[in-house]
Amino acid sequence: MSKIHVTTTVNGDRMEFLAEPRETLLDALRNHLDLTGTKEGCGTGDCGACSVTVDGTLVCSCLMLAAEANGKRVETIEGMAGADLHPLQRNFIEHAALQCGFCTPGMIMAAESLLRGNPRPDRDQIKAALAGNLCRCTGYV
């Protein structure tokens, strides 16, 4: 099978790569673009470790084909911080909202997605927005 030419914008930068037809966006980010902050936890879209935004929508990159990102805008955990940490990243650190850090990028991406659409969520809205993320260190709570 021939590879697919993908042109996308990742964290504000235009990127091009060749992807296998069945290659996931997660694998392309990690293997072609060296963006390893996005993690593979389950490979089935159940844990949220691979969460990124595509055209502003939170997605599990393990369930999306790399070719589907063609012409789209992808944001990963690496794109959140500028010269300083993003406020969410800083708050996760300050409030010890991480253990091993494996699930943290997906949690932060989900939280950022929520806050972009709802800057003052209540507790139930926060729980719902983070429900797709599992943290094995804290017993899935």
Buried (B, 14 or more C-beta within 10 A) or exposed (E): EEEBEBEBBBBEEEBEBEBBEEBBBBBBBBBBBEBEBBBBBEBEBBBBBBBBBBEEEBBBBBBBBBBBBBEBBBBBBBBBEEEEBBEBBEEBEEEEBBEEEBBBBBBBBBBBBBBEEEEEBEEEEBEEBBEBBBBEEEEEE
